[in-house]
Amino acid sequence: MKAVRFHEHGGPEVLKYEDAPDPQIQANEVLVRVKAATLNHLDIWLRMGVRSWKLAMPHIVGSDVAGEVDEVGSLVTQVKTGDRVLLCPGISCGLCDACARGLDSACRGYTLFGVMVDGGYAEYVRSPERNVIPIPGDLSFDEAAAVPLVFLTAWHMLFTRAQLKPGEDVLVIGAGSGVGSAAIQIAKHAGARVIAVAGADSKLEKARALGADFVINHAKQDIAEEVRRITDKRGVDVVFEHVGAPVWEACFESLATYGRLVTCGTTGGEEVKLNMRLLYGRQRTILGSFMGGKWELLEALKLIGRRELKPVIDSTFPLKDAAAAQRKMESREFFGKILLRP
């Protein structure tokens, strides 16, 4: 098969479109012919190198995959050849206490497609049967590929971790990202008032179209001051954050008393300062979040299949141009998901 692999860590230039061995499935696995895959910042971090993850080389990244079942193992019972499917991006053992409680990402063996196993930057990918999910409704392969990681992450952050309630105020940082565009929709559907933050007016117009009630251009406006103005000095109940250092202080200052800040990433830097007096004095909560359980993705997919939530696609590249697609992601000149087609 054709795939995009890297043989060493580095910049986009290390991505090579080349021949790779066809995946060989085991009895409990499924072979999927990839019709569409989408990019995540995780792909870039892995390409550059993550200290805690020693990847087998050459390596294929890509956690978001949609396609058609090409082959099934002898023990597979719920999937058949020709099915239109997407893949739950997180792979867990399915047997431990964490998995039994639906806390897949707390499994000690947890990984994702494209991390410790090859991912979707290829013509074929092998998957455990339990990760294969029928594409709901009339979603196209492109739309289905734009769903898994960002909607699972946003759902877990807002509901499981931050316990979002109807009527609350939510500040969404990075509204132009895949996870930000998902969070705006999920929070609005849940009955929250949404304040979206981005660095370009064009992105903020799109955020409004997704349901944001207010928008803040962080390149022109002070985030915390605008939040105080919008909320009549009260602050927001939930901050949805995945950038880290550049916006941390503004996010923390934007919290109301009893407010919750939930974060799932550090695309801008991981070292932050924390005012402990304001943490305990205002009884605020800081929550870490990482992926989520398959059941949460299934809940999101119910709404997506009914077109009550929608995947947002920015642009599409042929698989051979994966390096160009990653350069676009690094430029931050996009809104929603960047797509690859084999």
C-alpha positions in Angstrom: 0.0 0.0 0.0 0.9 3.7 -0.2 1.4 5.5 3.1 3.0 8.6 4.5 5.8 7.6 7.0 8.7 9.2 8.7 11.9 7.4 9.4 13.3 10.0 11.8 11.9 12.9 13.8 12.0 16.4 12.4 10.1 19.0 10.3 7.4 18.3 7.7 10.2 17.4 5.3 10.7 14.0 7.0 7.2 12.9 5.9 7.7 10.5 2.9 4.9 9.3 0.6 6.1 5.7 -0.1 5.3 2.1 -0.4 4.7 0.3 2.9 3.7 -3.3 3.8 0.0 -4.1 3.8 -1.3 -4.5 7.4 -1.9 -8.1 8.4 -4.9 -8.5 10.7 -5.3 -10.8 13.6 -8.4 -12.9 14.3 -10.1 -10.2 16.4 -9.2 -7.3 14.0 -10.6 -5.6 11.0 -8.8 -4.1 7.9 -10.2 -0.8 6.8 -9.6 0.8 3.4 -9.1 4.4 4.3 -11.3 6.8 2.5 -10.5 9.9 4.6 -8.2 10.8 7.5 -7.9 14.1 9.4 -5.0 15.9 11.0 -4.5 16.6 14.7 -1.8 18.6 16.5 -0.8 15.2 18.0 0.5 14.2 14.5 2.9 17.1 14.6 4.1 16.4 18.1 4.8 12.8 17.2 6.6 13.8 14.0 8.8 16.1 16.0 9.3 13.6 18.8 7.7 13.1 22.2 10.2 12.1 25.0 7.8 9.7 26.7 6.9 7.9 23.5 9.5 5.8 21.7 8.1 5.1 18.3 9.0 2.2 16.1 10.4 3.5 12.8 9.3 4.0 10.2 6.1 5.3 11.6 2.6 6.2 10.3 0.6 8.8 12.3 -3.1 9.7 12.1 -5.7 9.1 14.8 -8.9 10.0 12.8 -10.0 7.5 10.2 -13.1 6.8 8.1 -13.4 4.2 5.4 -14.8 0.9 4.2 -14.2 -2.5 5.8 -12.1 -4.6 3.4 -11.4 -7.7 5.5 -12.5 -9.1 8.9 -10.7 -11.6 11.2 -12.2 -15.0 12.0 -13.4 -14.0 15.5 -15.1 -10.8 14.3 -18.9 -11.0 14.7 -20.3 -7.4 14.6 -18.6 -6.1 11.5 -18.8 -7.2 7.9 -16.9 -6.5 4.6 -18.2 -3.4 2.9 -19.4 -1.6 6.0 -19.0 2.2 6.1 -17.2 2.9 9.4 -15.1 5.3 11.4 -12.6 4.3 14.1 -12.8 5.3 17.8 -9.3 6.8 18.1 -8.3 5.4 21.5 -7.3 1.8 21.9 -7.6 0.2 25.4 -7.5 -3.3 26.7 -11.2 -3.5 27.3 -10.7 -5.8 30.3 -9.3 -3.7 33.2 -11.2 -1.8 35.9 -10.9 1.5 34.1 -12.2 0.1 30.9 -15.1 -1.6 32.7 -16.1 1.8 34.1 -15.9 3.5 30.7 -12.7 5.3 31.5 -10.9 4.1 28.5 -8.1 6.7 28.6 -7.2 5.7 32.2 -6.3 2.1 31.0 -2.7 1.4 31.6 -2.4 0.0 28.1 -4.1 2.9 26.4 -2.8 4.3 23.1 -4.2 5.9 20.0 -4.1 5.1 16.3 -0.9 6.7 15.0 0.9 6.6 18.4 2.1 3.1 19.4 0.3 1.5 16.4 0.3 2.8 12.8 -2.5 5.2 12.0 -4.5 6.6 9.1 -2.0 8.3 6.8 -2.2 5.3 4.6 -4.4 3.4 2.2 -5.2 0.7 4.8 -5.3 0.6 8.6 -5.9 -2.4 10.9 -8.1 -2.0 13.9 -9.5 -4.0 16.9 -13.1 -4.9 16.2 -14.3 -2.9 19.3 -12.9 0.3 17.8 -15.0 0.0 14.6 -18.2 2.2 14.6 -20.8 2.4 11.8 -20.9 5.8 10.2 -24.2 7.3 11.4 -26.9 8.8 9.2 -25.9 10.2 5.9 -22.5 11.4 6.9 -19.9 11.3 4.1 -16.5 9.6 4.7 -15.0 13.1 4.9 -17.4 14.2 7.6 -17.0 11.0 9.5 -13.2 11.4 9.6 -13.6 14.9 11.0 -15.5 13.7 14.1 -13.7 11.2 16.4 -10.8 12.8 18.3 -12.1 16.3 18.6 -15.7 15.5 19.5 -14.7 12.8 21.9 -12.2 15.2 23.6 -14.6 18.1 23.7 -17.5 15.9 25.1 -15.2 14.5 27.8 -13.9 17.9 28.8 -17.3 19.6 29.0 -19.5 16.9 30.4 -17.4 14.3 32.2 -14.8 16.6 33.6 -16.3 20.1 33.9 -19.9 18.9 34.5 -21.4 21.6 32.3 -24.9 22.6 33.1 -27.6 24.4 31.1 -27.5 28.2 31.5 -23.8 28.4 32.4 -21.3 30.6 30.6 -18.5 28.9 28.7 -15.3 30.5 27.4 -13.9 28.5 24.4 -10.2 29.2 23.6 -9.0 28.4 20.1 -12.4 28.5 18.4 -10.8 27.9 15.0 -9.3 24.5 16.0 -11.1 21.2 15.5 -11.7 20.7 19.2 -12.7 24.4 19.6 -15.3 24.2 16.8 -16.7 21.0 18.4 -16.8 22.6 21.9 -18.8 25.6 20.7 -21.5 23.4 19.2 -21.6 20.9 22.2 -21.8 23.7 24.8 -24.5 25.6 22.8 -26.5 22.4 22.3 -26.3 21.8 26.1 -27.9 25.2 26.8 -24.8 27.2 27.7 -23.9 30.7 26.7 -20.8 30.5 24.6 -17.9 33.1 24.4 -15.5 32.1 21.6 -11.9 33.3 21.3 -9.7 33.4 18.2 -7.0 35.6 16.7 -8.8 36.5 13.4 -12.1 38.1 12.7 -12.8 35.6 9.9 -12.5 32.8 12.4 -14.8 34.6 14.8 -17.5 35.0 12.1 -17.4 31.2 11.6 -17.6 30.7 15.4 -20.8 32.8 15.5 -22.2 30.7 12.7 -21.6 27.6 14.9 -23.5 29.1 17.8 -21.1 31.3 19.7 -23.1 34.1 21.5 -20.1 36.4 21.9 -16.6 36.5 20.3 -13.2 37.9 21.4 -10.3 38.6 19.1 -7.3 38.0 21.3 -5.1 39.8 18.8 -7.0 43.0 19.4 -8.8 42.6 22.7 -7.9 41.6 26.3 -9.6 38.3 27.0 -10.2 38.7 30.7 -11.4 42.3 30.3 -13.9 41.3 27.6 -15.1 38.4 29.7 -15.7 40.7 32.6 -17.7 43.1 30.4 -19.8 40.3 28.8 -20.6 38.7 32.1 -21.1 41.9 34.1 -17.9 41.3 36.1 -19.0 37.8 37.2 -16.7 35.6 35.1 -17.5 32.4 33.3 -18.5 29.1 34.9 -16.3 27.0 32.5 -13.1 27.8 30.6 -12.4 25.3 27.8 -8.6 25.5 27.2 -6.0 23.7 25.1 -3.3 26.2 24.4 -1.5 26.6 27.7 1.0 29.3 28.6 0.1 32.1 26.2 -3.5 32.3 27.5 -3.3 30.7 30.9 -3.4 33.9 33.0 -6.3 35.4 31.1 -8.2 32.1 31.3 -7.7 31.9 35.1 -8.7 35.5 35.6 -11.8 34.9 33.5 -13.2 32.3 36.0 -16.2 33.1 38.2 -16.2 32.0 41.8 -16.6 28.2 41.8 -15.6 28.3 38.1 -13.9 25.3 36.5 -11.0 25.5 34.0 -10.6 22.3 31.9 -7.6 21.8 29.7 -6.5 19.1 27.3 -3.4 20.4 25.7 -0.4 22.8 25.6 0.0 23.8 22.0 1.5 27.1 23.1 3.6 26.0 26.0 3.3 23.8 29.1 4.9 25.9 31.9 2.3 28.2 33.7 2.1 30.1 36.9 -0.8 29.7 39.3 -2.1 32.2 41.9 -2.9 29.8 44.8 -4.7 32.5 46.7 -7.2 33.1 43.9 -7.5 29.3 43.4 -8.7 28.6 47.0 -10.1 32.1 47.8 -12.5 32.0 44.8 -13.0 28.2 45.2 -12.0 27.6 41.6 -11.2 24.2 40.1 -8.5 23.2 37.5 -9.2 20.0 35.6 -7.0 18.0 33.3 -8.6 16.0 30.5 -7.3 13.4 28.1 -9.4 11.8 25.3 -12.4 9.9 26.7 -14.4 6.7 26.5 -16.0 5.1 23.5 -19.4 5.6 25.0 -18.9 9.4 25.0 -18.1 9.3 21.2 -21.2 7.3 20.7 -23.3 9.9 22.5 -21.8 12.6 20.3 -22.4 10.6 17.2 -26.1 10.3 18.0 -26.4 14.1 17.6 -24.0 14.2 14.7 -26.0 11.6 12.8 -29.2 13.7 13.3 -27.3 16.8 12.1 -27.7 18.5 15.5 -23.9 18.8 15.7 -21.7 19.0 12.6 -18.1 18.2 11.8 -16.3 21.3 10.4 -13.8 20.7 7.5 -11.4 23.5 6.6 -9.6 22.0 3.6 -8.7 18.8 1.8 -5.3 17.5 0.6 -4.3 14.3 -1.2 -2.4 11.9 1.0 0.8 12.5 -0.9 0.7 16.1 0.2 0.5 15.4 3.9 3.6 17.5 4.5 1.8 20.5 3.0 -1.3 19.8 5.1 0.8 19.7 8.3 2.5 23.0 7.3 -1.0 24.5 7.0 -1.8 23.3 10.5 1.4 24.8 11.9 0.5 28.1 10.3 -2.8 28.2 12.2 -4.5 29.6 9.1 -7.4 27.2 9.2 -10.8 26.7 10.9 -12.0 23.2 11.7 -10.3 20.0 10.5 -7.7 19.5 7.7 -8.5 16.4 5.7 -6.3 13.8 3.8 -7.6 11.5 1.1 -5.6 8.5 -0.1 
